[in-house]
Amino acid sequence: MAVLVHCFYFRGGAELLFDGVKKHQVTLPCQPEPWDIRNLLKWIRQNLLKERPELFMQGESVRPGILVLINDADWELMGELDYKLQDQDNVLFISTLHGG
């Protein structure tokens, strides 16, 4: 299986959980199964997330209030956690949660 290169973007305050970095260009390691969003989120939690994982994830998915776009399309239209990543995919995570 080929190595996949992706860009991950964090906006709307989500970047604060990733040391304030809004764009991460990432080469994902080879693995026997194709990369899907479920495995990607585990990888992000282990390798990119710097603090307060409960503000980004709930169980194996993103928490409610985090909008996920895959190549500018809502991930709900793409299969959510089961979407198989393709080389050069862009995944955008936008927090819609704001304190008051």
BELVENKA-V724234 format. One record per helix or strand of 3 or more residues. SS is the DSSP state (H for helix, E for strand). FROM is the first residue (numbers start at 1). LEN is the number of residues. If there is no record, write none. Layout:
ss=SS from=FROM len=LEN
ss=SS from=FROM len=LEN
This chain:
ss=E from=4 len=8
ss=H from=14 len=5
ss=E from=23 len=6
ss=H from=37 len=11
ss=H from=53 len=3
ss=E from=66 len=5
ss=H from=75 len=3
ss=H from=80 len=3
ss=E from=90 len=6
